[in-house]
Amino acid sequence: MNRFLCLALLSVFILLYGCTSAYVTKKDAFPEMYRDHPLTILILPPINMSTASDAKELFMSTLAEPLSFRGYYVLPIEITTDILKNEGLYDIEAVKDLPLQKFKQYFGADAVMYVKILRWDTVYVVLGGSIIVEVEFLLKSTTTGKDLWKYSGRVEQNTSGTSRGQGIGALIANVIETGVKTAVTDYFPAAREASIITLSALPYGKYHPDFNKDGDTRIKKDKVILQLR
Amino acid sequence: MRRYLLLCFLISFVSTGCATAEKPMYIWGDYTSSLYKLKKDSSRENLEKHKEVLATILKESERNQIRVPPGVYAEYGYILMKEGRTDEALKYLDLEEKTYPESAVFIQRLKAKLKR
């Protein structure tokens, strides 16, 4: 009996430990963020590691709104991107060796956001398909050059067909429907959600009423995943 | 006991009342979807639509007395600037700087470029 109780307690402990280690407080995860307190953020053109050539421009359009709701001043992306293009800095290769202070000097940015698009694609399986958008963000201080915040997010949107029925006829109908639906479904909902869920791990900025009060908020460590139906 | 229940009811009533009356932080309207569409297909029509979305954000924010979201004055001014309506463009760039003083470095640089 005693041994059983001991084992039960141990397993509960292991379970709990496993659970808590997957979560961290924002202050523990991003201590530099609570020291640096950036306000003005410049978003650099993303590094596109996906196979979709248009992902870069498309994803960038989903960033300003959720980032502003976190309490930051987001430099107008439409303008800053044009300027970077004109200066030959649209490709991250050209930007990455620039000293960060340049962004402070030129744009008045307290921090620079590097965005990586890891996935922007569609996966087909026999009875369904899904759209996957996966991104990684890194915020760097232009004052200290330190990493302030780093986080990833992944959204999987199911695009399976909904034909119900039995037998091979229904199966074929389902496969065709899935193919069609995946082909016409656009990436907007998944891309937008990816921005929102990833940025929700960012500590609040000065324009948010909870600025500097969210240090004890627990978040998933490193990465968040969302299934969209 | 009954009185206590009533009190609970009242409190929950009042607190939901507060919640619904609370103003949003910003009004972005259809901004994100309209910009996404413009990136997907940069037709004249989509640009006009996006410009309209920006104008609506300005109007609605003003009507509800909420601060215009970061960058919206500037983006609207930038479109006017590209249309050659320089004086109006300058007005919106100034509004951006007034609303968000931290944008000053950037706005001044943009204005210098515009006047050149």
Interface residues (C-beta under 8 A of the other chain):
Chain A: L39 T40 D54 E57 L58 M60 S61 T62 A64 E65 S68 F69 Y72 Y73 V74 L75 P76 I77 E78 I79 T80 Q105 Y106 F107 G108 D186 F188 A191 R192 Y207 H208
Chain B: M25 Y26 W28 Y31 T32 S33 L35 Y36 L38 K39 K40 P69 P70 G71 V72 A74 E75 Y78 E96 Y100 E102 S103 A104 V105 F106 R109 L110
